Amino acid sequence: MNDVIVGDSLAMSFPSKAGPVAALRGATLRVGRGEVVLLEGPSGSGKTTLLSVLAGMLTPTEGSVHIEGTEITRLSRRERAHVRLERLGFIFQGFNLIAALTARENIDLVLQARRLDAPARRRAIAEMLAQLDIADKGGRFPAQLSGGEQQRFAIARALVGKPALILADEPTSSLDQENGAAVTGLLCALARERQAGVLIASHDQRIKPFVDRVVRLMDGRCGIDGAVA
Amino acid sequence: MLGLARRFLFEDSARLLASLGGIVFAVVLVLVQVGIYSGFVRSSTLLIEESRADLWIASREMLYMEITLPISYSWVAKAKAVEGVASAEPLIIRSIVWKNAKGLLDYGRVVGFDPAGTLLRIDAHPSGDLALVAKPHAFAVDAAQLREMGVDGIGAQGTIRSRPASLVALTHDTQPMISPTFFYTSLRNAVAWSPIMIDEFVRDPFLSAFDPNSPLQFILVGVKPGSDVERVRAALERALPDSRALTRQEMMDVTRRYWIKRTSIGFILGLVALLGVFVGIVVVAQILYASVNEHLRDYGTLKALGIPDRSIYGSIVMQAVMLALLGFFPGLLASLGVSAFARSAQGLLILITPALAAEVLVLTVAMCVIAGLFAVRRATTVDPVIVFKA
């Protein structure tokens, strides 16, 4: 399987009054094209740090991150932002839709930044909203949407640019059981259909049935890396 | 990102109004102060600007229109004899004290000219008959000065140096803002009201012809059509040693320079205008900074998504530019209102020209963009990692 992201021997420590605190201690992780991986681990195990490093928001103390063959750990901050825009999609725990924009405008932001012309943007958004069954709600503001609907729009924003990899941080924690399962199923199905890799950081055991592999992070190390039985 | 900038700007109407208030305040302060300054500078040269003289002849020591040394009346004839000169008319400017019928005093300058002449055009549209100033005891003033003189209008009586004086006509837009009241009258009346030589004291100039020994302040010269003004100027300065011959523009420049450099009025008005800009920057900076603070998570999300920094910061600058445009036009309207009020209530000329308005528009945009940079600086500190913290 083609790897869309490879994090190799990642170490990350943060300064503190008591000296450097290690958040990652040689974590290695890869996600293939069209593969859905669950990253689980207790609080403080380094999941957020690992996601931040893989997304190029933090530079690891040691190790490297390759996205579709490009080592982003060697890139400048601006170049890493460009990689995120062009190759990554994000789903956040709190949805992070911008409240001042309509749901459709939230999706359009990414396409505008990628300099797509207006007709192409309209087509891409319409197709995405139809697939997620939210076409009639694009003109609403996030506050006018339910949690499940907001997460669908967040998925639409993550997928609309046809990214190589989607990083999802606790995507079901703000949703009830039914919505959580539905949204996860939809995300995984659409990602596989588009041959995008998905890395989901979550405690939520309901996600397991939808993923191809589980990686357990413990004390900054990826302890178990295996296919789901 | 224009849509994002617009939405962030308009989502809180109270905040928007507060920032617009700050910008309107700054715009009014700058426009009115600069307008007063421009009006003041312009008004100091209205008489020169309205004259038809190609050249103004004065003493070599002249500082500006109102401070100069006397020159001889005999120079008028000498000037007329210079080749290329079509006409030469004397002009007297002397200090006087006006007393109205109730005893109220006003300091003034008597401007004595030849009412039959053509080179000093006091007003194209006077109230009353300006030619009447040729009569003994008659004068005209700018309509804006009536209140200072304590009179109601044409027909008002008073005295100047214990001699009767009668207001026969009103001019408009001829009075320098901070000069004493200009009393426009004939040469004879001017000498009668402000004698400075023994002869002028003992004779009654109202009843006699103008004394050719009376000193003048200026000679206005009209150049013959087709003559080279520079050549005529050089010939006049040769014919009249110790004189200066200045074109109308040079005379205006000399007078404006005097007021700008020799007084601190430009500095003071400029300081107040600068204060307005400073207040505007502080208000807009605070508002935009607060707005960015409120949207830190949004800016973090944009950064996490990979939206380029230039687009994110550009959206803040766009908000600043929109604020500038939204605040400028109400500010301009308010300033024009203040200008109209000052004109009608005090005769104060606040000169707000289209060019000045355009300059202040650019200044307002610059002011808001500078203010926006503080907010941009705040946005640069946003770490995209915050998006992973619920």
HADDOCK unambig.tbl for C-alpha pairs under 7 A between the chains (distance, minus, plus):
assign (segid A and resid 48 and name CA) (segid B and resid 388 and name CA) 6.37 0.50 0.50
assign (segid A and resid 52 and name CA) (segid B and resid 385 and name CA) 6.32 0.50 0.50
assign (segid A and resid 57 and name CA) (segid B and resid 384 and name CA) 6.57 0.50 0.50
assign (segid A and resid 57 and name CA) (segid B and resid 385 and name CA) 6.33 0.50 0.50
assign (segid A and resid 81 and name CA) (segid B and resid 306 and name CA) 4.30 0.50 0.50
assign (segid A and resid 81 and name CA) (segid B and resid 308 and name CA) 6.80 0.50 0.50
assign (segid A and resid 82 and name CA) (segid B and resid 306 and name CA) 5.73 0.50 0.50
assign (segid A and resid 84 and name CA) (segid B and resid 305 and name CA) 6.20 0.50 0.50
assign (segid A and resid 84 and name CA) (segid B and resid 306 and name CA) 4.95 0.50 0.50
assign (segid A and resid 85 and name CA) (segid B and resid 305 and name CA) 5.78 0.50 0.50
assign (segid A and resid 85 and name CA) (segid B and resid 306 and name CA) 4.28 0.50 0.50
assign (segid A and resid 85 and name CA) (segid B and resid 307 and name CA) 6.39 0.50 0.50
assign (segid A and resid 90 and name CA) (segid B and resid 305 and name CA) 6.87 0.50 0.50
assign (segid A and resid 92 and name CA) (segid B and resid 387 and name CA) 6.92 0.50 0.50
assign (segid A and resid 92 and name CA) (segid B and resid 388 and name CA) 6.66 0.50 0.50
assign (segid A and resid 93 and name CA) (segid B and resid 390 and name CA) 6.18 0.50 0.50
assign (segid A and resid 94 and name CA) (segid B and resid 390 and name CA) 6.00 0.50 0.50
assign (segid A and resid 96 and name CA) (segid B and resid 301 and name CA) 6.63 0.50 0.50
assign (segid A and resid 98 and name CA) (segid B and resid 298 and name CA) 5.91 0.50 0.50
assign (segid A and resid 100 and name CA) (segid B and resid 7 and name CA) 5.76 0.50 0.50
assign (segid A and resid 100 and name CA) (segid B and resid 8 and name CA) 6.36 0.50 0.50
assign (segid A and resid 100 and name CA) (segid B and resid 11 and name CA) 6.80 0.50 0.50
assign (segid A and resid 101 and name CA) (segid B and resid 4 and name CA) 6.93 0.50 0.50
assign (segid A and resid 101 and name CA) (segid B and resid 7 and name CA) 6.83 0.50 0.50
assign (segid A and resid 113 and name CA) (segid B and resid 307 and name CA) 5.92 0.50 0.50
assign (segid A and resid 169 and name CA) (segid B and resid 388 and name CA) 6.75 0.50 0.50
